[in-house]
Amino acid sequence: MSQITEVTQSPLFARQKKKLKKNQIKKLDDAIKTIMANPAIGTAKSGDLQGVQVYKYKIGNNLILLAYEVNETTLYLYTFGSHQNFYRELSKYLHQ
């Protein structure tokens, strides 16, 4: 696997990130750096979400899921959020 050289965020991801507090953005950035260091760290999804990987991390007591895809040297960030309706919203966003 080659090194990640570019990170692209979806418009949905950018909108969600704007609403976060500074400490939450720092945790999110740390999670992204972890993914960049080891792109295979996330859980690969199958079926409707084939090709998408989900990395789980914590902010306080909350488990946050971060959906991404790696294509050669580019990391595509789709969305993040709590588990509630996460996969349904992700599927809806990817297939619109």
NUFILUM-88615 format. One record per atom (N, C-alpha, C): x, y, z; atom name; residue number from 1; chain. Coordinates in steps of 0.001 Angstrom, whole numbers, plus 500000, padded with zeros to 6 digits. Example, Ala and Ser with C-alpha at 12.3 -4.5 7.8 and 13.67 -1.06 7.14 Angstrom:
<nodes>
513190,494310,507800,N,1,A
512300,495500,507800,CA,1,A
513200,496700,507800,C,1,A
512850,497750,507080,N,2,A
513670,498940,507140,CA,2,A
512900,500030,507870,C,2,A
</nodes>
This chain:
<nodes>
500856,498815,500000,N,1,A
500000,500000,500000,CA,1,A
500890,501232,500000,C,1,A
500597,502159,499095,N,2,A
501403,503369,498988,CA,2,A
500973,504402,500030,C,2,A
501812,505390,500200,N,3,A
501573,506442,501188,CA,3,A
500447,507377,500725,C,3,A
499619,507815,501665,N,4,A
498547,508771,501380,CA,4,A
499182,510153,501184,C,4,A
498912,510769,500040,N,5,A
499483,512090,499774,CA,5,A
498416,513180,499685,C,5,A
497153,512787,499549,N,6,A
496083,513772,499398,CA,6,A
494877,513337,500217,C,6,A
494224,514311,500860,N,7,A
493010,514044,501626,CA,7,A
491897,514902,501030,C,7,A
490784,514257,500662,N,8,A
489638,514956,500101,CA,8,A
488432,514700,500999,C,8,A
487742,515780,501362,N,9,A
486549,515606,502197,CA,9,A
485295,515917,501385,C,9,A
484260,515154,501677,N,10,A
482985,515375,500995,CA,10,A
482353,516652,501533,C,10,A
481429,517235,500779,N,11,A
480716,518422,501285,CA,11,A
479984,518134,502606,C,11,A
479433,516930,502737,N,12,A
478759,516535,503977,CA,12,A
479741,516547,505147,C,12,A
480925,515990,504933,N,13,A
481963,515948,505964,CA,13,A
482338,517369,506393,C,13,A
482520,518260,505426,N,14,A
482900,519645,505723,CA,14,A
481825,520347,506543,C,14,A
480559,520134,506187,N,15,A
479454,520753,506945,CA,15,A
479424,520253,508380,C,15,A
479633,518935,508545,N,16,A
479597,518358,509887,CA,16,A
480765,518874,510728,C,16,A
481941,518989,510104,N,17,A
483134,519417,510837,CA,17,A
482992,520850,511338,C,17,A
482310,521716,510581,N,18,A
482110,523111,510981,CA,18,A
481366,523229,512302,C,18,A
480508,522254,512602,N,19,A
479655,522317,513788,CA,19,A
480360,521837,515059,C,19,A
481587,521309,514918,N,20,A
482283,520748,516078,CA,20,A
482985,521815,516905,C,20,A
483240,521466,518181,N,21,A
484036,522319,519054,CA,21,A
485518,522026,518799,C,21,A
486396,522904,519293,N,22,A
487835,522774,519024,CA,22,A
488404,521431,519479,C,22,A
488035,520973,520681,N,23,A
488577,519699,521160,CA,23,A
488067,518524,520323,C,23,A
486851,518614,519813,N,24,A
486310,517558,518964,CA,24,A
487013,517544,517611,C,24,A
487338,518717,517082,N,25,A
488074,518801,515821,CA,25,A
489463,518195,515989,C,25,A
490098,518438,517138,N,26,A
491427,517863,517395,CA,26,A
491363,516341,517400,C,26,A
490341,515781,518061,N,27,A
490174,514318,518087,CA,27,A
489937,513774,516684,C,27,A
489121,514471,515894,N,28,A
488845,514073,514520,CA,28,A
490128,514100,513689,C,28,A
490913,515175,513828,N,29,A
492181,515281,513101,CA,29,A
493147,514167,513506,C,29,A
493164,513822,514798,N,30,A
494009,512711,515259,CA,30,A
493572,511397,514612,C,30,A
492265,511193,514503,N,31,A
491743,509977,513871,CA,31,A
492141,509933,512399,C,31,A
492083,511064,511719,N,32,A
492458,511129,510303,CA,32,A
493948,510828,510141,C,32,A
494778,511360,511036,N,33,A
496222,511077,510984,CA,33,A
496494,509592,511206,C,33,A
495731,508971,512091,N,34,A
495873,507538,512332,CA,34,A
495534,506753,511071,C,34,A
494477,507141,510389,N,35,A
494077,506478,509143,CA,35,A
495144,506683,508065,C,35,A
495692,507899,507991,N,36,A
496725,508166,506986,CA,36,A
497969,507312,507225,C,36,A
498302,507073,508483,N,37,A
499465,506261,508810,CA,37,A
499230,504790,508482,C,37,A
497986,504328,508645,N,38,A
497650,502930,508379,CA,38,A
496253,502871,507762,C,38,A
496132,503025,506424,N,39,A
494815,503085,505776,CA,39,A
493957,501833,505969,C,39,A
494560,500698,506300,N,40,A
493793,499459,506459,CA,40,A
493254,499283,507873,C,40,A
493376,500307,508729,N,41,A
492978,500183,510128,CA,41,A
491466,500056,510308,C,41,A
490692,500606,509388,N,42,A
489233,500589,509510,CA,42,A
488641,499242,509129,C,42,A
487372,499070,509438,N,43,A
486639,497859,509097,CA,43,A
486024,498030,507711,C,43,A
486344,497105,506802,N,44,A
485799,497172,505442,CA,44,A
484337,496761,505464,C,44,A
483516,497511,504766,N,45,A
482087,497218,504692,CA,45,A
481789,496423,503429,C,45,A
480683,495699,503457,N,46,A
480303,494880,502305,CA,46,A
478902,495254,501861,C,46,A
478469,494643,500784,N,47,A
477117,494882,500285,CA,47,A
476973,496275,499716,C,47,A
475970,496995,500203,N,48,A
475636,498322,499715,CA,48,A
476800,499310,499867,C,48,A
477622,499129,500895,N,49,A
478708,500058,501195,CA,49,A
480076,499478,500831,C,49,A
480128,498601,499868,N,50,A
481381,497957,499486,CA,50,A
482414,499002,499053,C,50,A
483631,498853,499543,N,51,A
484708,499784,499234,CA,51,A
484911,500823,500327,C,51,A
483895,501030,501160,N,52,A
483980,502008,502243,CA,52,A
484540,501317,503482,C,52,A
485383,502032,504218,N,53,A
485894,501530,505478,CA,53,A
485431,502460,506587,C,53,A
485266,501912,507790,N,54,A
484813,502705,508923,CA,54,A
485810,502538,510064,C,54,A
486309,503670,510541,N,55,A
487228,503703,511677,CA,55,A
486464,504231,512881,C,55,A
486609,503566,514026,N,56,A
485895,503964,515238,CA,56,A
486877,504585,516225,C,56,A
486481,505717,516805,N,57,A
487286,506370,517839,CA,57,A
486352,507006,518857,C,57,A
486921,507453,519969,N,58,A
486092,507993,521051,CA,58,A
486360,509477,521273,C,58,A
485284,510202,521544,N,59,A
485363,511562,522060,CA,59,A
484633,511513,523391,C,59,A
485379,511588,524465,N,60,A
484786,511415,525795,CA,60,A
484253,509998,525921,C,60,A
482965,509875,526243,N,61,A
482333,508556,526349,CA,61,A
481613,508154,525066,C,61,A
481660,509004,524046,N,62,A
480919,508746,522807,CA,62,A
481792,508054,521776,C,62,A
481257,506989,521191,N,63,A
481936,506294,520103,CA,63,A
481544,506971,518795,C,63,A
482543,507379,518025,N,64,A
482320,508074,516752,CA,64,A
482812,507178,515622,C,64,A
482015,507080,514565,N,65,A
482382,506308,513386,CA,65,A
482773,507276,512279,C,65,A
483864,506969,511595,N,66,A
484380,507813,510516,CA,66,A
484460,506967,509255,C,66,A
483654,507333,508245,N,67,A
483607,506578,506988,CA,67,A
484575,507192,505987,C,67,A
485404,506333,505377,N,68,A
486388,506810,504409,CA,68,A
486646,505750,503359,C,68,A
487340,506160,502310,N,69,A
487730,505246,501247,CA,69,A
489129,505648,500788,C,69,A
489973,504668,500507,N,70,A
491317,504936,500018,CA,70,A
491385,504506,498562,C,70,A
491805,505446,497696,N,71,A
491955,505161,496282,CA,71,A
493378,505557,495897,C,71,A
494255,504581,495737,N,72,A
495674,504778,495452,CA,72,A
496301,505659,496522,C,72,A
496585,506931,496234,N,73,A
497244,507789,497226,CA,73,A
496306,508841,497810,C,73,A
494998,508718,497545,N,74,A
494020,509704,498017,CA,74,A
493112,509087,499079,C,74,A
492910,509837,500150,N,75,A
491997,509442,501218,CA,75,A
490730,510282,501070,C,75,A
489594,509627,500806,N,76,A
488309,510301,500688,CA,76,A
487560,510162,502009,C,76,A
487225,511290,502629,N,77,A
486480,511290,503885,CA,77,A
485019,511564,503570,C,77,A
484133,510615,503894,N,78,A
482715,510757,503562,CA,78,A
481907,511427,504659,C,78,A
481912,510829,505842,N,79,A
481094,511354,506934,CA,79,A
481583,510775,508254,C,79,A
481079,511331,509350,N,80,A
481363,510796,510682,CA,80,A
480163,511075,511566,C,80,A
480079,510341,512657,N,81,A
478975,510554,513588,CA,81,A
478792,509368,514513,C,81,A
477785,509465,515356,N,82,A
477483,508359,516272,CA,82,A
476827,507223,515488,C,82,A
476695,506094,516111,N,83,A
476213,504896,515426,CA,83,A
474755,504999,514987,C,83,A
473972,505808,515702,N,84,A
472549,505899,515417,CA,84,A
472303,506399,513989,C,84,A
471679,505563,513177,N,85,A
471354,505848,511774,CA,85,A
472574,506140,510894,C,85,A
473775,505851,511373,N,86,A
475006,506180,510639,CA,86,A
475054,505491,509279,C,86,A
474858,504177,509267,N,87,A
474986,503426,508017,CA,87,A
473855,503762,507045,C,87,A
472660,504017,507552,N,88,A
471533,504388,506703,CA,88,A
471811,505726,506016,C,88,A
472278,506709,506785,N,89,A
472584,508036,506234,CA,89,A
473762,507966,505258,C,89,A
474760,507162,505579,N,90,A
475916,507004,504686,CA,90,A
475504,506395,503359,C,90,A
474693,505365,503419,N,91,A
474209,504699,502214,CA,91,A
473382,505666,501363,C,91,A
472534,506435,502030,N,92,A
471690,507411,501326,CA,92,A
472564,508461,500647,C,92,A
473611,508918,501340,N,93,A
474508,509937,500782,CA,93,A
475292,509394,499586,C,93,A
475779,508166,499671,N,94,A
476600,507603,498603,CA,94,A
475800,507245,497361,C,94,A
474490,506994,497511,N,95,A
473686,506532,496394,CA,95,A
472641,507552,495937,C,95,A
472885,508823,496198,N,96,A
471930,509847,495769,CA,96,A
472158,510261,494344,C,96,A
</nodes>
